[in-house]
């Protein structure tokens, strides 16, 4: 059986099970397959996104906080979910669903969307409904994390999203971080890399996450790009987090770190020129990073939860406990 025939079998089994509601035993009898084989094909169909399941949880927004947050930080728009008693993982999934619905109403045919890696951007991409087609091109805004099998890698995320949106995928064929300033300069001079970055910097919308400097939560530490002790030292020297791979201070300035010069991707100046930079982030461990990111002036739309929004407003008003 060749690849096309196998893909057709996956689609047929998935259609019988999910659309026609035929049970696995009956599917096996109809197609001459064992029940175990049917089960494995259904699992493969989900893993390969031949079939995609979306659960539409009710999302409650705090419109009062949205207005206050937008006014406080001079944003074009703020989206704030009421996280209530949810744990962090559940709230982040709901946040991703809210941002996905916003994107579905914002994206138009022919647009280009640039994306950065991260858990929050993954949740947004995962929540975009399979039936949504906007003929939107997707550009990778940062290089890839190599050899880790990381589902949150920029290349993997951008490719998944392009498939959902029915547009072209523009790959950035580079590691996310070069080993030295010289290596970074050589990579940026490569025509394929230069073209990919140029595509991302001319996007209509960009989707970014915001990272902190706690090694326990840092994807840079998890992916062996920055040693934990180096990240701790950067925090002690004024870094509060990163946006689009660039480490920043609480005042929104670039942190004096060599890692900023080694990241391959669009810059903060590029982000400022993109019409709508959407930042998705939440959690007390990221509050200072989000505040620093807001002060860079690159964010047009902030998407977060009510607890984080309240913390941000209280910090700038001097009332943070």
N, C-alpha and C positions, 0 to 999 in steps of 0.2 A: 504493500500500500504506500503510495507516494504522499508527499506532504499535503497536497491539495485534497486528495481523497480522505486523508486523516482529518483535516480541518472540516470537511463536509460531514464526516461521521460525528465529530464533536458537536457541530451545529444541529444535526438531525436529532441526536440523543437529547441535547438541551431543549430543543423545541418540543419534543414529545413530552418531556418531563415537566418543563416550566410553563409552556403555553397550552398544551393539550391535556395536562394534568394526568398523564398515564404513569402508573407506578413502575418501579424499576424492574420488577419481575415480568410485567407485561411487555416492557420495552425489550427486555432480553429475548422473550419468546418471539416478538415481532421481527427482531433484527438478527436472531440466531446468536445471541451473546449470553454469557453467564451473567448472573446478577452482580458478581464481584467486578466483572469487566465494565458493566454499565455504571456502577458506582465510581470506578476509577476514571471513566470517561467524563462523568459529570464533574468530578473534582478537577480534572484537567481543564475542562471548559471554563470553570470559574477562575482557575489560576491563570489561564491564558487570556482571560477577559473575552472569551467567545460569548459567555453569558455574564451579565453584570446585574447585581442586585442592589437597589437603593432603598433604604428605609427612611421615610420622611418623618422624622421626629418633630413634634411641635416645637417651634422656636419662639420664645417670648423676648421681645426687645424692650430696652429701657430708653424710650424716646426722649425723656427729659435729660438723661445723662448724655445722650447723643448730641443734643443741642449745646449743652454746657461744655462738653469736651471739644466740640468743633470750635466754639467761640473762644475757649481758653487758649487753644493752640493754633488758632487761625487756619483750620482745616477746611477743605471743600466739603468734606463729609465725614461723619463718624457713624459706625455701626456697633452697637453694644448689646450683647445678649445678657439676659438675667440668668446667672449661673446657679443661683439658689444653693441647694445642698449637694449639687453634683460634685463628683471628684474631678481632678484635673483632666484626666483622659476623656471622660464623658463630655465635660464642658468644651474641651478643644474640638471634639468631633462635632458638637452642635455649632460651635463657632465656624468650623469649616463649612458646614451645611448652609449657614446664613450667608457667608461670603460667596459660596457657589451660586446661590439664588441671585445675589446682587450681580455677579458676573454675567449670569445668563440674561439679565435684563440690560446689561451695559454693552456687551460685546455685539458688534455689528459685522456683517459680511465685509471681508477684505481687510479687517483690522489685523494688526500684529500684537500678540501678547508675549511679553518676555517674563520668564520665571526664574526664581532662585531656589536653591535647595532648602529643605527643612521640614520638620514635622508639621508645622502649621500649614505650609503650602501643600504638603502631601494630603492633608485632610480636606483642603479645598478641592483639589483635583479629584480626589476619590469621591467627593460628594456631587460633582457635576453629573447630571442625569444622562444616561446612555443615549437617550433619544434626542438630546439637544445637539443640533448641527448649525453652526454659524459660519462655516467656511473661514475660520480664523486661523491665521498662521501662528505658530508657536516658536519662539526663539529662546535658546538656552543662554541665560545671562551670565552664568559663571561656569568655569570648567568642571570636570567630573572628579569624583572620588574614585580612584582606580583600585581594582583588585579586592574590594571589600564585599561585593555582593549587596551593597547598601541600597535598599528600596527607596531611600530618600535622596538618592543622587540626582543632580540636575538633569543629566541626560535621560535617565529613566523617567523622571517626572515629565519632562517636556515631550518626550515621545508618546507617553500615555495620553497626555492632554491633547496633542495634535490628532491622535486617533479619535478621541471623543468629539473634537470640534470639527473634524473633517477638513482640516487645513494642512499646509506644509509644515514639516518639522525642520528647523534650522539648528543643526548640531554644532556645538563648540568643541572641536576635537583637541582638547587640552586637559591636563590635570588642573584641579582647582587651585593648587598652590605649587609654584616652582621652588626648587631647592635653594635658589640664590637669586640675587638681583640680576646677575648676568644671564642666568637661565630664563628668568622671567622676560627680560628684554628680547632674547632670541625667540621665545615662543610668540610674543606679541608681534614680531616681525614676519611671522609665517603668514602667507597670503590667505590660507583657509581660515586661520584663527582670526586674522584681522577682519575678514568679511563677515564672519559669524558675530563678532563683537559689534561690528557696525550695524548689523541687522537688529541686534538687541537694543542698541542705543537709540534707534529710530522707531522703537515700538510705540504704539498708541497707549498701551497700558502695561504696567509691570507689576508683578505679584512678588512680594518679598516677605521673608520672616525676619525676626529680630532675635539674636542670640545673646546670652549673658556671658559672664566670665567665671561662673561656678563650674569647675572641672567635672563635677558629677553629672551635669546636664549638657556639657559642650560636645557637639558633634566633631569639633576639631580634635578634642582629646580622644573621643571614642574611635575616630578613624586614624589615629596615630599621626596627625598632621602637626599638632602642637603638644609638647609635653605638659602634663598637668602643672608641674612646678613653674613653667614659663607663663602659663595663663594666670596662675596665682600672682606671680610677680607683676604681670601687666596690670592686674586689678589693683595691686598695691601702688602702682605708679600712675593710676588715674583712668585706666580703661574701665568702662562700665558694660561694654557689650559690642556687638557688631551688627551692621546692616549691610546686606549685599556683600558680605565678606570683609567689610572694612571696619576695623576697630575704632571706636569713638569714645570721647570723654563725656561727662555729664553735661557739658556746655554745648555739645554737638560738634565739636572739632575733631578732626582726625587725630587719633592717638599716635604718638611718636613710636611706632613699632615697625620693624623690618618686615613683619608679616603682611602689613598693608601693601607693601611694594611688590610682594611675591604672589598676591592673589591675581588670577587671570580671569578677567571679566569686566563688566561695565563699572564705572567709577561713580562716586557721589555726584560729581558734576554732570555726568550723563543722566543720572536719575532726575536731577532737577529739571532737565529739559524734556522729560517724558510727561505728557499731559496728565496722566493719572497714575501715580505710584501708590499702590494699595499695600499697606503693611498689615500683617495678621500676626498678633502676638497677645499673650495673656500670662498671668501668673505673678505672684509677689516676687519670685526669684528673678523676674525680668523687668520689674518696674523701673529701675534706674536705667537699664538699657533702652527701654521704650522711651523714657523721658529724653535721654541723649539723642536717640534717633529722631524724635519729634523736633528737637532743636537744630538738627542739621538743615531743616528746611526742604528736605526732599519728599516728605510724605504729604500726599493730597488726601488720602482716605485711610483712617485708622480703624481697624476692626479688632475689638477686644471684648472682655466681659465686664460686668458692672463693678466687681470688686477691684479690678485693675484700674478701671476708669476713675473710680473714687479715689484710689491711692494717688494717681497722677494729679488729680485736681487738688487734693489736700497737700501734696508736696509743694506745688507752686504757690499755694495760698498760705503756706507756712503752718498748716494745721495737722500735718502728718504725725500720728502717734508713734 
